[in-house]
Amino acid sequence: MRQLTSADLLRLAPIVPVVVLDDAADAVALAEALVAGGLPVIEVTLRTPAGLDAIAAIADKVPDAVVGAGTVNTVDLVRQSVDAGAQFLVSPGSTDSLLDAMSGSDLAFLPGVATASEVMRLLERGITEMKFFPAEASGGTTFLRSLASPLTQARFCPTGGITPTSAASYLEVPNVGCIGGTWLTPRDAVASGDWNRIEELARHARTAAQQSWSKR
């Protein structure tokens, strides 16, 4: 099988659910619901102790999912994510040591940026796919559009503060490949095991996103 690339991440699905799990036992059913709803690329954050076990469970039990690790902010978490079976890595920002570790992992990765200088720094290293975070707090679609002309190589997955209402405006920006969001997996739905609700949220988001993509 061909190795997943960072460019692939920005075109496999229009929306990447950003998942925070308190119990790894919920991971498989949650991933199956998202895949059934048409959103197979899943970022499981490492904000909770359950994150790595959740990634391992999805990687083992949900073959149609493309599962990655989010909130990767240390070199050690890169190694642990690889060991857990993550297929890609996402970081909120980037340091030289973290970039070196992610580049050396042989996994696709999206390092975080929030300024033009950070984007230029990554481009100097040959990295063209990035996470724009925190998207809303850092200028949103206006900022991303302003980068399109001077930094034509850069492409983004904006995450942070995006809602069902604002999602369409992000997906219409030419240098945006996909977006990330937490609204697809509400904590109350996960806690109650309401996988049908999550599947429906994913299906609705996928349909709306395809319409936004067609306007580019």
C-alpha positions in Angstrom: 0.0 0.0 0.0 1.3 3.5 -0.9 2.5 5.5 2.1 0.0 8.2 3.1 1.4 11.7 2.5 0.6 15.0 4.1 -0.9 16.2 0.8 -3.3 13.2 1.0 -4.6 14.3 4.3 -5.9 17.5 2.8 -7.9 15.8 0.1 -9.1 12.5 1.6 -12.1 14.2 3.3 -13.3 17.8 3.6 -13.6 17.6 7.4 -11.4 15.9 9.9 -13.2 15.2 13.2 -11.1 16.3 16.1 -11.9 13.7 18.8 -11.3 14.0 22.6 -12.0 10.7 24.4 -12.1 10.1 28.1 -12.5 6.3 27.7 -10.7 4.4 25.0 -13.6 1.8 25.1 -15.6 4.3 23.1 -13.1 4.6 20.3 -14.1 1.8 17.9 -17.9 2.6 17.9 -17.1 6.3 17.5 -14.8 5.7 14.6 -17.3 3.4 12.9 -20.0 6.0 13.2 -17.7 8.7 11.6 -16.7 6.3 8.8 -20.3 5.4 8.1 -21.1 9.1 7.9 -18.5 9.7 5.3 -15.7 11.1 7.3 -12.9 8.5 7.6 -10.0 10.7 8.6 -10.0 11.0 12.4 -7.7 13.0 14.6 -7.7 11.6 18.1 -6.1 14.2 20.4 -3.7 13.3 23.1 -5.3 15.7 25.6 -6.5 12.8 27.7 -4.8 9.6 29.0 -7.1 7.6 26.8 -5.8 9.1 23.5 -3.0 6.6 22.7 -5.1 3.5 23.6 -8.0 5.0 21.5 -5.7 5.3 18.5 -4.5 1.8 18.9 -8.0 0.4 19.1 -9.2 2.3 16.0 -6.0 1.3 14.0 -6.7 -2.4 15.0 -10.4 -2.6 14.6 -11.6 -0.1 12.1 -9.7 -0.7 8.8 -11.6 1.9 6.8 -10.6 4.7 9.2 -7.5 6.8 8.7 -6.6 7.6 12.3 -4.0 10.1 13.5 -2.7 11.6 16.7 -3.5 15.3 17.5 -2.0 17.6 20.1 1.4 16.1 19.4 3.6 18.6 21.2 6.7 16.6 22.3 9.2 14.4 20.6 8.2 11.5 23.0 4.6 11.8 21.8 5.7 11.4 18.3 7.3 8.0 19.2 4.3 6.9 21.3 1.9 7.8 18.5 3.9 5.8 16.0 3.9 2.9 18.4 0.2 3.1 18.9 -0.5 2.8 15.1 -1.2 6.4 14.2 -1.2 7.1 10.4 -0.6 10.8 10.7 0.5 13.4 13.3 -0.9 16.9 14.0 0.7 19.5 16.2 -0.6 22.7 17.6 2.7 24.5 16.8 6.2 23.6 15.9 9.7 23.6 17.2 12.9 22.4 15.5 13.1 19.3 17.6 9.4 18.4 17.0 9.7 19.0 13.3 12.7 16.8 13.1 10.9 14.0 15.0 7.8 14.3 12.9 9.8 14.3 9.6 11.7 11.3 10.8 8.6 9.3 11.8 7.8 8.4 8.1 4.2 9.5 8.8 2.2 12.2 7.2 2.1 15.2 9.5 0.5 18.7 9.8 2.6 21.1 12.0 0.7 24.0 13.4 1.2 27.6 12.3 -0.5 30.9 13.2 1.6 33.6 11.5 3.1 34.3 8.1 6.6 34.0 9.5 5.8 30.5 10.8 4.5 29.5 7.4 7.6 30.8 5.7 9.8 28.9 8.1 8.1 25.6 7.3 8.2 26.3 3.6 12.0 26.7 3.9 12.1 23.1 5.3 10.1 21.9 2.3 6.8 21.5 4.3 3.8 22.7 2.4 0.9 21.2 4.3 0.1 22.7 7.6 -2.4 23.1 10.4 -3.7 26.6 10.9 -4.3 26.9 14.6 -6.1 28.4 16.4 -8.0 29.4 13.3 -10.7 31.8 14.5 -8.4 33.5 17.1 -5.7 33.9 14.5 -7.6 35.7 11.8 -9.8 33.1 10.2 -10.6 33.1 6.5 -9.4 36.7 6.1 -5.9 35.7 7.2 -5.8 32.6 5.0 -6.9 34.5 1.9 -4.2 37.1 2.5 -1.6 34.3 2.4 -2.8 32.8 -0.9 -0.9 35.2 -3.1 2.5 35.7 -1.4 2.8 32.1 -0.2 1.2 30.1 -3.0 2.8 26.8 -2.0 1.2 26.6 1.5 -2.0 24.6 2.0 -3.9 24.4 5.3 -6.2 22.5 7.5 -7.7 25.2 9.8 -8.7 24.0 13.2 -9.9 25.8 16.3 -13.1 27.6 16.9 -14.7 26.4 13.6 -18.4 25.7 13.9 -21.1 24.2 11.5 -22.0 27.8 10.6 -18.5 28.9 9.7 -17.3 25.7 8.1 -18.5 26.5 4.7 -16.6 29.8 4.5 -13.3 28.1 5.3 -13.9 25.3 2.7 -14.4 28.0 0.0 -10.9 29.4 0.6 -8.6 28.2 -2.2 -5.6 27.3 0.0 -7.7 25.3 2.4 -7.7 21.6 1.8 -9.8 20.5 4.7 -10.9 21.7 8.1 -10.8 20.2 11.6 -13.6 20.4 14.1 -14.8 19.1 17.4 -18.5 19.7 16.8 -18.9 16.3 15.1 -18.4 14.4 18.3 -20.2 16.2 21.1 -19.2 15.1 24.6 -22.8 14.3 25.6 -23.3 12.1 22.5 -20.1 10.2 23.2 -20.9 9.8 26.9 -24.3 8.4 26.2 -23.1 6.2 23.3 -25.4 7.9 20.8 -23.4 6.8 17.7 -26.4 7.3 15.4 -26.4 11.0 16.3 -22.6 11.2 15.5 -23.1 9.3 12.2 -25.8 11.8 11.2 -23.7 14.8 12.2 -20.9 13.4 10.0 -23.2 12.7 7.1 -24.7 16.2 7.2 -21.3 17.9 7.5 -19.9 15.8 4.6 -22.8 16.8 2.4 -22.6 20.5 3.3 -18.8 20.4 2.8 -19.0 19.0 -0.7 -21.3 21.9 -1.7 -18.7 24.4 -0.4 -15.9 22.7 -2.2 -17.8 23.0 -5.5 -17.8 26.8 -5.2 -14.1 27.1 -5.4 
